[in-house]
Amino acid sequence: MAVSQTIYVITKPTADCYQEFTTHLLFSSLHLRFSEAQKKSILQWATGLGAKGVPSLYSLRKTQERIKALLGDPTEKVVTNSGNIFYLNSVSNAIAKVCDTHSQ
């Protein structure tokens, strides 16, 4: 079962929650960085086109908080000897947390 499907099963979301989650996935993409202004513009554009169930920025933040509460924050802060700071996401740890939560 894919991670997104597992989270969907665990939280038993409504259709709106599913739309918030999938929009969150888009805005959280490692390959596409969206500023808050860009996120707001995209959501307003979708609403202006008459799309149904377009989430608000507030609901997206709440969805992110629910995901972090369910799975924890997969981001790990790493400081090198030279003082550089990196933030790494452990996909395997996130998947393990989902599987562990789902098996309970």
Buried (B, 14 or more C-beta within 10 A) or exposed (E): EEBEEBBBEBBEBEEBBBBBBBBBEEBBEEEEEBEEEEBEEBBEEBBEEEEEBBBEEEBBEBBBEBBEEEBEEBEEEEEEEEEEEEEEEEEEEBBEBBEEBEEE
